[in-house]
Amino acid sequence: MRIGCCVGVLTLAMSAGVLMGQHQGGGSASQKTILLWPGGAPGAQGDEDIDKPSLAVYLPAGPNVTKTGVVVVPGGSYQNLAMDYEGTAIAEWLNARGVAAFVLKYRLGPKYHHPVELGDAQRAIRMVRANAAEYGIAMDHVGMWGFSAGGYLAATAGTKFDAGNGSSPDAIERQGSRPDFLVLAYPVITFEEPYLHRGSLKNLMGDDPDPALVRSMSAETPVTKDTPPTFLFATTDDKTVPVMNSLMFYEALVKAGVPVEMHLFQEGHHGVGLAAANPKLSVWSDLVIKWMRERGDAAP
């Protein structure tokens, strides 16, 4: 493990990667939206848009297209989705670096509760993997990037996964649901006092959830050596989701021997996205792509 500090920034990493050169190319996105379950999602309570989880597909163009795809999971406390700055903006940023992106629209509370949201996230991973050849990516280079409550959903997908149902007539369901890597931005992680985000808990679990279920669904609890390599970003001043959420997940990953890199910035409010207008925070996206290059998930 190495620890590096600079003014207002704490950086922690446990990694064996080698830094590669800076990417110089770009790309443009082409988009289509596909339903996760064209015939109707399991447990659907209606036939409106909110009952139909989907993926918006953004494929890169240009000379530096990679073999990597990323399922992007916007936040919104499981009550709404920040589809612009934690969805479309991220997809376009990834496309410009040669990475395919798939923005997930998952079902929300108070209409839907766990395990529906996790099922949507798992289906998204399976769908991207099942169609990897069509998207020009490798089946073993499918990551997940989540923000806030979407970070919790990504972390949960990275700790509660399966190898797929090999006997299913649905080719998508035969695919494994484990992301190959995680990027978690100011994520909700724990449902334990005093660091939980109550809005996310209520919208995900309902008004009176089983305490045992709540404990088991704290994302730091089920971390094992098989949890995917993870990149964490958060700010110490976050007044919405305490920074201890990221620290708890980092500690669990280190204890399990999972490669992990974390960058904590002193100042910054919750929900900054890529923070393009904030020079104190905007460097975090450079750190993400550096980490992806070190892993072979982005073009040099």
C-alpha positions in Angstrom: 0.0 0.0 0.0 1.2 3.5 -0.7 0.0 6.7 0.8 0.4 10.0 -0.9 -0.7 13.4 0.3 -0.9 16.9 -1.1 -2.8 20.1 -0.1 -6.4 19.2 0.7 -6.1 15.7 -0.8 -5.6 12.2 0.6 -4.8 9.5 -1.8 -4.6 5.8 -0.9 -3.8 2.9 -3.2 -3.2 -0.8 -3.2 -2.3 -1.7 -6.7 0.2 -3.5 -8.9 -0.5 -1.5 -12.1 2.0 0.4 -14.2 1.2 3.9 -15.4 0.8 4.2 -19.1 0.9 7.3 -21.4 -1.8 10.0 -21.7 -4.6 9.4 -24.1 -4.6 11.9 -27.0 -7.6 10.7 -29.1 -11.3 11.3 -29.0 -14.5 9.8 -30.1 -18.2 10.5 -30.7 -21.2 8.7 -29.3 -23.9 6.9 -31.1 -26.9 6.0 -28.9 -29.8 3.7 -28.7 -31.9 2.6 -25.7 -32.8 -1.0 -25.1 -35.1 -2.5 -22.5 -33.5 -4.9 -20.0 -36.4 -7.2 -20.4 -38.2 -6.5 -23.7 -41.1 -8.7 -22.7 -41.6 -7.0 -19.3 -39.4 -6.8 -16.3 -39.8 -9.3 -13.4 -42.0 -7.8 -10.7 -43.2 -4.9 -12.8 -46.1 -3.1 -11.2 -47.3 -1.3 -14.3 -46.5 -0.5 -17.9 -45.2 3.0 -17.6 -41.7 4.2 -18.3 -40.8 3.9 -14.6 -41.7 0.2 -14.8 -39.2 -0.5 -17.7 -35.6 -0.6 -16.7 -33.3 0.1 -19.7 -29.8 0.8 -21.0 -28.8 3.8 -23.1 -26.0 2.5 -25.3 -23.1 4.9 -26.2 -20.4 3.4 -28.5 -17.1 5.2 -29.1 -15.7 6.1 -32.5 -12.2 7.0 -33.6 -8.7 5.4 -33.6 -8.5 4.6 -29.9 -11.5 2.4 -29.3 -10.8 -0.1 -26.5 -12.2 -3.5 -25.5 -13.8 -2.1 -22.4 -17.5 -1.4 -21.6 -18.8 0.4 -18.5 -22.3 0.2 -17.1 -22.9 3.7 -15.7 -25.3 3.9 -12.7 -26.6 7.4 -11.8 -27.5 8.4 -8.2 -30.6 10.0 -6.8 -31.3 8.4 -3.4 -33.4 5.6 -5.1 -36.1 8.3 -5.6 -34.9 9.9 -8.9 -31.9 9.6 -11.3 -29.3 12.2 -12.1 -29.3 11.0 -15.7 -27.4 14.1 -17.1 -24.3 14.7 -15.1 -24.0 11.2 -13.6 -25.2 9.5 -16.8 -25.0 11.0 -20.2 -22.0 13.2 -19.3 -20.1 10.1 -18.0 -20.9 8.1 -21.1 -19.6 10.9 -23.4 -16.5 11.2 -21.3 -15.9 7.5 -21.6 -16.6 7.5 -25.3 -14.0 10.2 -25.8 -11.5 7.9 -24.2 -12.4 4.9 -26.4 -14.6 3.2 -23.8 -18.2 1.9 -24.5 -20.8 3.1 -22.0 -24.2 1.9 -21.0 -26.3 4.2 -18.8 -28.6 2.2 -16.6 -32.1 3.4 -15.9 -33.2 1.3 -12.9 -36.4 1.1 -11.0 -36.9 3.3 -8.0 -38.7 3.7 -4.7 -41.1 4.2 -3.2 -42.8 2.0 -5.9 -39.9 -0.6 -6.0 -37.7 -1.9 -3.2 -34.8 -4.3 -2.8 -34.1 -6.8 -4.5 -35.6 -5.2 -7.7 -32.8 -2.6 -8.1 -30.1 -5.2 -7.7 -31.8 -7.4 -10.2 -31.9 -4.5 -12.7 -28.1 -3.9 -12.2 -27.3 -7.6 -12.5 -29.4 -7.8 -15.7 -27.5 -4.8 -17.1 -24.1 -6.5 -16.6 -25.4 -9.8 -18.1 -26.9 -7.9 -21.1 -23.7 -6.1 -21.9 -21.7 -9.3 -21.6 -24.1 -11.3 -23.7 -23.8 -8.7 -26.5 -20.1 -7.9 -26.2 -19.3 -8.9 -29.7 -21.9 -6.6 -31.1 -20.5 -3.7 -29.0 -16.9 -4.4 -29.9 -15.9 -5.1 -26.3 -14.4 -8.1 -24.4 -16.7 -10.1 -22.1 -14.1 -9.9 -19.3 -13.7 -6.1 -19.5 -17.2 -5.0 -18.3 -17.0 -2.6 -15.4 -19.6 -0.6 -13.4 -19.3 3.1 -12.4 -21.8 4.3 -9.8 -22.5 7.6 -8.2 -24.0 8.1 -4.7 -26.9 5.7 -4.4 -25.8 4.4 -7.8 -22.5 3.8 -6.1 -24.2 1.6 -3.6 -25.9 -0.3 -6.3 -22.6 -0.9 -8.1 -20.9 -1.9 -4.9 -23.8 -4.3 -4.2 -23.5 -5.8 -7.7 -19.8 -6.3 -7.0 -20.4 -8.2 -3.7 -23.7 -10.1 -4.6 -23.2 -11.7 -7.9 -23.5 -15.1 -9.6 -22.1 -17.1 -12.5 -25.4 -17.1 -14.4 -27.9 -19.8 -15.1 -26.2 -22.1 -17.6 -29.5 -23.9 -18.3 -31.6 -20.8 -19.0 -33.1 -20.5 -22.5 -32.3 -16.8 -22.2 -28.8 -16.2 -23.5 -28.6 -13.1 -21.3 -29.4 -15.0 -18.1 -26.6 -17.5 -18.9 -24.0 -14.7 -18.3 -22.3 -14.0 -15.0 -23.3 -10.8 -13.2 -19.9 -9.9 -11.6 -18.5 -6.6 -12.8 -14.9 -6.8 -13.8 -14.1 -3.6 -12.0 -15.9 -0.9 -10.0 -15.6 2.9 -9.9 -17.5 4.4 -7.0 -18.0 8.1 -6.7 -19.1 9.5 -3.3 -21.0 6.2 -2.8 -23.6 5.2 -0.2 -22.1 2.1 1.3 -23.3 1.4 4.9 -26.7 1.2 6.4 -25.3 1.2 9.9 -25.3 4.2 12.3 -24.0 6.8 12.4 -22.9 7.0 8.7 -25.9 5.7 6.8 -27.8 7.8 4.3 -31.4 7.6 5.5 -33.1 8.6 2.3 -31.4 5.9 0.3 -32.3 3.3 3.0 -35.9 4.3 3.2 -36.4 4.4 -0.6 -34.6 1.1 -1.1 -35.9 -0.9 1.8 -39.2 0.8 2.7 -40.5 2.3 6.0 -40.0 -0.7 8.3 -37.3 -3.0 6.9 -36.1 -6.2 8.6 -33.1 -5.1 10.7 -31.3 -8.3 9.8 -31.8 -7.6 6.1 -30.6 -4.0 6.6 -27.4 -5.3 8.3 -26.8 -7.8 5.5 -27.2 -5.1 2.9 -24.5 -2.8 4.1 -22.1 -3.0 1.2 -19.0 -3.3 3.2 -20.3 -6.5 5.0 -20.2 -9.1 2.1 -16.8 -8.0 0.7 -14.6 -11.0 -0.2 -11.4 -11.7 -2.1 -13.7 -12.0 -5.2 -15.0 -8.5 -5.0 -13.8 -6.6 -8.2 -10.9 -4.2 -8.1 -12.2 -0.8 -7.1 -11.6 2.9 -7.5 -13.1 5.2 -4.9 -13.6 9.0 -5.0 -15.2 11.1 -2.3 -14.8 14.5 -0.5 -14.2 15.0 3.2 -16.7 17.9 3.3 -19.6 15.8 1.9 -22.6 16.7 4.1 -25.0 14.3 2.4 -23.2 11.0 2.3 -20.4 10.9 5.0 -17.0 10.2 3.7 -16.8 7.3 6.1 -18.9 5.3 3.7 -15.9 5.2 1.3 -13.5 4.6 4.0 -15.5 1.6 5.3 -15.6 0.0 1.8 -11.9 0.7 1.3 -11.0 -1.0 4.7 -13.1 -4.0 3.8 -11.4 -4.3 0.4 -7.9 -4.0 1.9 -8.7 -6.7 4.5 -10.0 -9.0 1.8 -6.9 -8.4 -0.4 -8.8 -6.8 -3.2 -6.8 -4.2 -5.4 -8.2 -0.8 -4.5 -7.3 2.8 -5.0 -9.0 5.7 -3.1 -8.8 9.5 -3.6 -10.3 11.7 -0.9 -10.4 15.5 -1.5 -10.9 17.9 1.3 -13.5 20.2 -0.2 -16.5 19.5 -2.4 -20.2 19.1 -2.0 -22.1 15.9 -2.8 -23.1 15.1 -6.3 -20.3 16.9 -8.3 -20.2 14.4 -11.1 -17.0 14.9 -13.1 -16.6 18.4 -11.4 -15.5 19.9 -14.7 -16.0 23.5 -13.4 -14.2 22.9 -10.2 -10.4 22.9 -10.7 -9.9 21.5 -7.1 -11.9 18.4 -8.0 -11.8 17.9 -11.7 -8.5 16.1 -11.6 -10.3 13.1 -10.1 -11.4 12.1 -13.6 -7.7 12.1 -14.7 -7.0 9.7 -11.8 -9.9 7.4 -12.9 -8.6 7.1 -16.5 -5.0 6.6 -15.2 -6.3 3.7 -13.0 -8.2 2.2 -15.9 -5.1 2.4 -18.2 -3.0 0.7 -15.5 -5.5 -2.2 -15.6 -5.6 -2.3 -19.4 -9.2 -1.0 -19.5 -8.5 2.3 -21.4 -6.3 3.2 -24.3 -2.8 4.6 -23.7 
